[in-house]
Amino acid sequence: MEPKRTDKQLLGKGIQRMAMALLFMFISPVIIHSAFKNQDHPWYIPILILGLLGAGFAIFMAFKGLRTIMESLFGKK
């Protein structure tokens, strides 16, 4: 029986998703911090919402990227 091979194309897609998640993991807290430092500014709420959406997107992409990497290594169940 031949061992399962890694799907390199799917692995690359998973690594791209993880890189995007990493990028948003650094950008989102900076945006949220900036919003909290300027609470008296009229754009406070939209900037805070943007930062929170970015943080949620980072978490989503991290899970999706990790799942994609696992699928490339072990195959779909």
N, CA, C and O atoms as a Tinker XYZ file with bonds, in Angstrom:
   308  protein
     1  N      0.841000   -1.182000    0.000000    73     2
     2  CA     0.000000    0.000000    0.000000    64     1     3
     3  C      0.886000    1.245000    0.000000    63     2     4     5
     4  O      1.816000    1.360000    0.798000    81     3
     5  N      0.588000    2.152000   -0.887000    73     3     6
     6  CA     1.385000    3.371000   -1.051000    64     5     7
     7  C      0.962000    4.420000   -0.024000    63     6     8     9
     8  O     -0.234000    4.623000    0.183000    81     7
     9  N      1.931000    5.100000    0.631000    73     7    10
    10  CA     1.561000    6.134000    1.601000    64     9    11
    11  C      0.920000    7.338000    0.922000    63    10    12    13
    12  O      1.182000    7.631000   -0.244000    81    11
    13  N      0.066000    8.031000    1.689000    73    11    14
    14  CA    -0.629000    9.220000    1.170000    64    13    15
    15  C      0.370000   10.342000    0.942000    63    14    16    17
    16  O      1.237000   10.593000    1.778000    81    15
    17  N      0.243000   11.009000   -0.187000    73    15    18
    18  CA     1.120000   12.120000   -0.520000    64    17    19
    19  C      0.439000   13.441000   -0.158000    63    18    20    21
    20  O     -0.787000   13.550000   -0.170000    81    19
    21  N      1.258000   14.431000    0.161000    73    19    22
    22  CA     0.750000   15.763000    0.490000    64    21    23
    23  C      0.329000   16.486000   -0.787000    63    22    24    25
    24  O      1.065000   16.511000   -1.773000    81    23
    25  N     -0.866000   17.072000   -0.752000    73    23    26
    26  CA    -1.352000   17.874000   -1.867000    64    25    27
    27  C     -0.703000   19.256000   -1.751000    63    26    28    29
    28  O     -1.146000   20.094000   -0.966000    81    27
    29  N      0.346000   19.480000   -2.538000    73    27    30
    30  CA     1.138000   20.705000   -2.408000    64    29    31
    31  C      0.352000   21.957000   -2.789000    63    30    32    33
    32  O      0.573000   23.023000   -2.214000    81    31
    33  N     -0.552000   21.839000   -3.741000    73    31    34
    34  CA    -1.352000   23.001000   -4.148000    64    33    35
    35  C     -2.293000   23.414000   -3.013000    63    34    36    37
    36  O     -2.450000   24.600000   -2.725000    81    35
    37  N     -2.911000   22.428000   -2.378000    73    35    38
    38  CA    -3.808000   22.713000   -1.258000    64    37    39
    39  C     -3.017000   23.224000   -0.052000    63    38    40    41
    40  O     -3.497000   24.085000    0.685000    81    39
    41  N     -1.827000   22.705000    0.149000    73    39    42
    42  CA    -0.962000   23.183000    1.223000    64    41    43
    43  C     -0.594000   24.652000    1.016000    63    42    44    45
    44  O     -0.595000   25.433000    1.968000    81    43
    45  N     -0.281000   25.027000   -0.219000    73    43    46
    46  CA     0.026000   26.425000   -0.530000    64    45    47
    47  C     -1.149000   27.342000   -0.252000    63    46    48    49
    48  O     -0.974000   28.455000    0.242000    81    47
    49  N     -2.350000   26.870000   -0.572000    73    47    50
    50  CA    -3.557000   27.661000   -0.313000    64    49    51
    51  C     -3.750000   27.854000    1.198000    63    50    52    53
    52  O     -4.127000   28.935000    1.649000    81    51
    53  N     -3.487000   26.800000    1.967000    73    51    54
    54  CA    -3.607000   26.898000    3.419000    64    53    55
    55  C     -2.585000   27.851000    4.015000    63    54    56    57
    56  O     -2.898000   28.605000    4.937000    81    55
    57  N     -1.359000   27.821000    3.491000    73    55    58
    58  CA    -0.326000   28.725000    3.989000    64    57    59
    59  C     -0.664000   30.172000    3.644000    63    58    60    61
    60  O     -0.401000   31.076000    4.437000    81    59
    61  N     -1.243000   30.396000    2.468000    73    59    62
    62  CA    -1.674000   31.755000    2.110000    64    61    63
    63  C     -2.743000   32.258000    3.069000    63    62    64    65
    64  O     -2.715000   33.416000    3.486000    81    63
    65  N     -3.679000   31.392000    3.416000    73    63    66
    66  CA    -4.734000   31.789000    4.354000    64    65    67
    67  C     -4.157000   32.093000    5.729000    63    66    68    69
    68  O     -4.587000   33.037000    6.390000    81    67
    69  N     -3.187000   31.298000    6.159000    73    67    70
    70  CA    -2.557000   31.551000    7.454000    64    69    71
    71  C     -1.761000   32.859000    7.432000    63    70    72    73
    72  O     -1.729000   33.579000    8.430000    81    71
    73  N     -1.122000   33.170000    6.302000    73    71    74
    74  CA    -0.389000   34.430000    6.181000    64    73    75
    75  C     -1.347000   35.616000    6.245000    63    74    76    77
    76  O     -1.038000   36.635000    6.862000    81    75
    77  N     -2.502000   35.484000    5.611000    73    75    78
    78  CA    -3.495000   36.553000    5.661000    64    77    79
    79  C     -4.008000   36.727000    7.091000    63    78    80    81
    80  O     -4.205000   37.850000    7.556000    81    79
    81  N     -4.221000   35.618000    7.777000    73    79    82
    82  CA    -4.664000   35.692000    9.169000    64    81    83
    83  C     -3.612000   36.375000   10.029000    63    82    84    85
    84  O     -3.945000   37.194000   10.885000    81    83
    85  N     -2.347000   36.043000    9.807000    73    83    86
    86  CA    -1.260000   36.663000   10.575000    64    85    87
    87  C     -1.216000   38.171000   10.333000    63    86    88    89
    88  O     -1.023000   38.951000   11.265000    81    87
    89  N     -1.395000   38.569000    9.092000    73    87    90
    90  CA    -1.414000   39.996000    8.759000    64    89    91
    91  C     -2.534000   40.713000    9.513000    63    90    92    93
    92  O     -2.315000   41.772000   10.101000    81    91
    93  N     -3.728000   40.132000    9.491000    73    91    94
    94  CA    -4.860000   40.757000   10.182000    64    93    95
    95  C     -4.720000   40.681000   11.700000    63    94    96    97
    96  O     -5.284000   41.510000   12.414000    81    95
    97  N     -3.965000   39.682000   12.208000    73    95    98
    98  CA    -3.734000   39.601000   13.652000    64    97    99
    99  C     -2.867000   40.755000   14.146000    63    98   100   101
   100  O     -2.945000   41.127000   15.317000    81    99
   101  N     -2.048000   41.321000   13.275000    73    99   102
   102  CA    -1.242000   42.474000   13.658000    64   101   103
   103  C     -1.956000   43.788000   13.371000    63   102   104   105
   104  O     -1.834000   44.732000   14.151000    81   103
   105  N     -2.691000   43.871000   12.278000    73   103   106
   106  CA    -3.331000   45.125000   11.886000    64   105   107
   107  C     -4.547000   45.446000   12.763000    63   106   108   109
   108  O     -4.727000   46.594000   13.170000    81   107
   109  N     -5.371000   44.451000   13.055000    73   107   110
   110  CA    -6.622000   44.688000   13.780000    64   109   111
   111  C     -6.420000   45.273000   15.175000    63   110   112   113
   112  O     -7.110000   46.234000   15.515000    81   111
   113  N     -5.514000   44.750000   16.001000    73   111   114
   114  CA    -5.326000   45.386000   17.319000    64   113   115
   115  C     -4.826000   46.827000   17.225000    63   114   116   117
   116  O     -5.154000   47.649000   18.081000    81   115
   117  N     -4.044000   47.139000   16.205000    73   115   118
   118  CA    -3.574000   48.523000   16.023000    64   117   119
   119  C     -4.771000   49.427000   15.723000    63   118   120   121
   120  O     -4.868000   50.530000   16.259000    81   119
   121  N     -5.677000   48.958000   14.867000    73   119   122
   122  CA    -6.867000   49.748000   14.532000    64   121   123
   123  C     -7.755000   49.919000   15.763000    63   122   124   125
   124  O     -8.263000   51.012000   16.015000    81   123
   125  N     -7.944000   48.843000   16.529000    73   123   126
   126  CA    -8.779000   48.911000   17.733000    64   125   127
   127  C     -8.152000   49.864000   18.756000    63   126   128   129
   128  O     -8.856000   50.666000   19.371000    81   127
   129  N     -6.855000   49.780000   18.935000    73   127   130
   130  CA    -6.161000   50.671000   19.871000    64   129   131
   131  C     -6.295000   52.128000   19.428000    63   130   132   133
   132  O     -6.522000   53.019000   20.247000    81   131
   133  N     -6.154000   52.354000   18.139000    73   131   134
   134  CA    -6.297000   53.705000   17.608000    64   133   135
   135  C     -7.707000   54.249000   17.856000    63   134   136   137
   136  O     -7.881000   55.426000   18.172000    81   135
   137  N     -8.702000   53.382000   17.708000    73   135   138
   138  CA   -10.075000   53.817000   17.946000    64   137   139
   139  C    -10.278000   54.188000   19.409000    63   138   140   141
   140  O    -10.909000   55.202000   19.711000    81   139
   141  N     -9.744000   53.369000   20.325000    73   139   142
   142  CA    -9.927000   53.658000   21.750000    64   141   143
   143  C     -9.146000   54.892000   22.199000    63   142   144   145
   144  O     -9.544000   55.550000   23.160000    81   143
   145  N     -8.059000   55.213000   21.532000    73   143   146
   146  CA    -7.302000   56.419000   21.881000    64   145   147
   147  C     -8.028000   57.687000   21.435000    63   146   148   149
   148  O     -7.780000   58.757000   21.990000    81   147
   149  N     -8.913000   57.593000   20.454000    73   147   150
   150  CA    -9.613000   58.754000   19.908000    64   149   151
   151  C    -11.127000   58.613000   20.092000    63   150   152   153
   152  O    -11.883000   58.704000   19.124000    81   151
   153  N    -11.560000   58.395000   21.317000    73   151   154
   154  CA   -12.983000   58.163000   21.572000    64   153   155
   155  C    -13.845000   59.394000   21.329000    63   154   156   157
   156  O    -15.047000   59.263000   21.101000    81   155
   157  N    -13.262000   60.577000   21.372000    73   155   158
   158  CA   -14.048000   61.791000   21.159000    64   157   159
   159  C    -14.170000   62.150000   19.677000    63   158   160   161
   160  O    -14.874000   63.098000   19.328000    81   159
   161  N    -13.497000   61.407000   18.809000    73   159   162
   162  CA   -13.532000   61.667000   17.365000    64   161   163
   163  C    -14.849000   61.138000   16.783000    63   162   164   165
   164  O    -15.350000   60.114000   17.248000    81   163
   165  N    -15.425000   61.818000   15.769000    73   163   166
   166  CA   -16.697000   61.352000   15.202000    64   165   167
   167  C    -16.599000   59.994000   14.483000    63   166   168   169
   168  O    -17.612000   59.316000   14.306000    81   167
   169  N    -15.408000   59.602000   14.075000    73   167   170
   170  CA   -15.239000   58.319000   13.386000    64   169   171
   171  C    -14.902000   57.180000   14.340000    63   170   172   173
   172  O    -14.468000   56.117000   13.897000    81   171
   173  N    -15.093000   57.384000   15.646000    73   171   174
   174  CA   -14.726000   56.381000   16.650000    64   173   175
   175  C    -15.443000   55.052000   16.416000    63   174   176   177
   176  O    -14.792000   54.010000   16.340000    81   175
   177  N    -16.755000   55.073000   16.303000    73   175   178
   178  CA   -17.534000   53.834000   16.170000    64   177   179
   179  C    -17.223000   53.092000   14.861000    63   178   180   181
   180  O    -17.003000   51.881000   14.902000    81   179
   181  N    -17.195000   53.772000   13.696000    73   179   182
   182  CA   -16.872000   53.020000   12.470000    64   181   183
   183  C    -15.472000   52.404000   12.493000    63   182   184   185
   184  O    -15.284000   51.295000   11.993000    81   183
   185  N    -14.494000   53.100000   13.058000    73   183   186
   186  CA   -13.127000   52.566000   13.121000    64   185   187
   187  C    -13.070000   51.383000   14.081000    63   186   188   189
   188  O    -12.400000   50.389000   13.802000    81   187
   189  N    -13.764000   51.485000   15.199000    73   187   190
   190  CA   -13.817000   50.371000   16.153000    64   189   191
   191  C    -14.474000   49.146000   15.521000    63   190   192   193
   192  O    -13.997000   48.024000   15.695000    81   191
   193  N    -15.553000   49.356000   14.798000    73   191   194
   194  CA   -16.235000   48.243000   14.117000    64   193   195
   195  C    -15.310000   47.626000   13.071000    63   194   196   197
   196  O    -15.253000   46.403000   12.938000    81   195
   197  N    -14.587000   48.463000   12.330000    73   195   198
   198  CA   -13.637000   47.952000   11.339000    64   197   199
   199  C    -12.564000   47.091000   11.998000    63   198   200   201
   200  O    -12.220000   46.029000   11.479000    81   199
   201  N    -12.037000   47.532000   13.123000    73   199   202
   202  CA   -11.027000   46.765000   13.842000    64   201   203
   203  C    -11.566000   45.448000   14.364000    63   202   204   205
   204  O    -10.886000   44.425000   14.291000    81   203
   205  N    -12.781000   45.465000   14.890000    73   203   206
   206  CA   -13.386000   44.236000   15.400000    64   205   207
   207  C    -13.701000   43.255000   14.273000    63   206   208   209
   208  O    -13.527000   42.047000   14.428000    81   207
   209  N    -14.164000   43.780000   13.141000    73   207   210
   210  CA   -14.400000   42.899000   11.990000    64   209   211
   211  C    -13.093000   42.288000   11.485000    63   210   212   213
   212  O    -13.057000   41.120000   11.100000    81   211
   213  N    -12.033000   43.073000   11.488000    73   211   214
   214  CA   -10.726000   42.569000   11.084000    64   213   215
   215  C    -10.235000   41.470000   12.019000    63   214   216   217
   216  O     -9.661000   40.479000   11.569000    81   215
   217  N    -10.459000   41.644000   13.321000    73   215   218
   218  CA   -10.052000   40.624000   14.292000    64   217   219
   219  C    -10.849000   39.341000   14.093000    63   218   220   221
   220  O    -10.297000   38.243000   14.162000    81   219
   221  N    -12.146000   39.484000   13.847000    73   219   222
   222  CA   -12.970000   38.306000   13.576000    64   221   223
   223  C    -12.545000   37.598000   12.299000    63   222   224   225
   224  O    -12.536000   36.369000   12.233000    81   223
   225  N    -12.193000   38.384000   11.286000    73   223   226
   226  CA   -11.722000   37.816000   10.030000    64   225   227
   227  C    -10.401000   37.070000   10.224000    63   226   228   229
   228  O    -10.174000   36.031000    9.604000    81   227
   229  N     -9.532000   37.602000   11.088000    73   227   230
   230  CA    -8.249000   36.940000   11.364000    64   229   231
   231  C     -8.476000   35.580000   12.006000    63   230   232   233
   232  O     -7.822000   34.604000   11.640000    81   231
   233  N     -9.390000   35.509000   12.953000    73   231   234
   234  CA    -9.693000   34.238000   13.613000    64   233   235
   235  C    -10.298000   33.260000   12.618000    63   234   236   237
   236  O     -9.933000   32.084000   12.598000    81   235
   237  N    -11.223000   33.742000   11.794000    73   235   238
   238  CA   -11.858000   32.889000   10.787000    64   237   239
   239  C    -10.833000   32.326000    9.804000    63   238   240   241
   240  O    -10.848000   31.133000    9.500000    81   239
   241  N     -9.940000   33.192000    9.308000    73   239   242
   242  CA    -8.944000   32.749000    8.337000    64   241   243
   243  C     -7.923000   31.799000    8.971000    63   242   244   245
   244  O     -7.415000   30.903000    8.296000    81   243
   245  N     -7.623000   31.981000   10.246000    73   243   246
   246  CA    -6.699000   31.072000   10.916000    64   245   247
   247  C     -7.297000   29.668000   10.991000    63   246   248   249
   248  O     -6.614000   28.686000   10.702000    81   247
   249  N     -8.568000   29.571000   11.377000    73   247   250
   250  CA    -9.213000   28.257000   11.431000    64   249   251
   251  C     -9.335000   27.640000   10.042000    63   250   252   253
   252  O     -9.082000   26.449000    9.859000    81   251
   253  N     -9.722000   28.453000    9.073000    73   251   254
   254  CA    -9.880000   27.945000    7.699000    64   253   255
   255  C     -8.526000   27.511000    7.122000    63   254   256   257
   256  O     -8.440000   26.484000    6.449000    81   255
   257  N     -7.482000   28.282000    7.382000    73   255   258
   258  CA    -6.157000   27.930000    6.895000    64   257   259
   259  C     -5.629000   26.661000    7.545000    63   258   260   261
   260  O     -5.041000   25.813000    6.874000    81   259
   261  N     -5.839000   26.532000    8.844000    73   259   262
   262  CA    -5.393000   25.332000    9.541000    64   261   263
   263  C     -6.143000   24.103000    9.036000    63   262   264   265
   264  O     -5.556000   23.035000    8.857000    81   263
   265  N     -7.437000   24.263000    8.809000    73   263   266
   266  CA    -8.220000   23.143000    8.274000    64   265   267
   267  C     -7.746000   22.750000    6.881000    63   266   268   269
   268  O     -7.673000   21.563000    6.562000    81   267
   269  N     -7.426000   23.737000    6.051000    73   267   270
   270  CA    -6.940000   23.466000    4.701000    64   269   271
   271  C     -5.592000   22.750000    4.741000    63   270   272   273
   272  O     -5.359000   21.819000    3.970000    81   271
   273  N     -4.711000   23.179000    5.632000    73   271   274
   274  CA    -3.410000   22.522000    5.763000    64   273   275
   275  C     -3.592000   21.076000    6.218000    63   274   276   277
   276  O     -2.926000   20.179000    5.701000    81   275
   277  N     -4.477000   20.839000    7.168000    73   275   278
   278  CA    -4.729000   19.475000    7.631000    64   277   279
   279  C     -5.296000   18.598000    6.527000    63   278   280   281
   280  O     -4.942000   17.425000    6.417000    81   279
   281  N     -6.183000   19.170000    5.704000    73   279   282
   282  CA    -6.732000   18.418000    4.581000    64   281   283
   283  C     -5.646000   18.066000    3.564000    63   282   284   285
   284  O     -5.665000   16.985000    2.976000    81   283
   285  N     -4.700000   18.986000    3.362000    73   283   286
   286  CA    -3.643000   18.705000    2.392000    64   285   287
   287  C     -2.712000   17.599000    2.892000    63   286   288   289
   288  O     -2.180000   16.829000    2.092000    81   287
   289  N     -2.515000   17.519000    4.193000    73   287   290
   290  CA    -1.631000   16.514000    4.749000    64   289   291
   291  C     -2.298000   15.151000    4.910000    63   290   292   293
   292  O     -1.687000   14.127000    4.606000    81   291
   293  N     -3.535000   15.126000    5.381000    73   291   294
   294  CA    -4.191000   13.876000    5.730000    64   293   295
   295  C     -5.345000   13.495000    4.819000    63   294   296   297
   296  O     -5.862000   12.382000    4.924000    81   295
   297  N     -5.763000   14.384000    3.930000    73   295   298
   298  CA    -6.902000   14.107000    3.047000    64   297   299
   299  C     -8.216000   14.436000    3.726000    63   298   300   301
   300  O     -8.280000   14.654000    4.936000    81   299
   301  N     -9.273000   14.466000    2.906000    73   299   302
   302  CA   -10.607000   14.769000    3.442000    64   301   303
   303  C    -11.182000   13.544000    4.115000    63   302   304   305
   304  O    -10.872000   12.409000    3.755000    81   303
   305  N    -12.028000   13.797000    5.102000    73   303   306
   306  CA   -12.716000   12.690000    5.793000    64   305   307
   307  C    -14.137000   12.597000    5.313000    63   306   308
   308  O    -14.887000   11.733000    5.768000    81   307
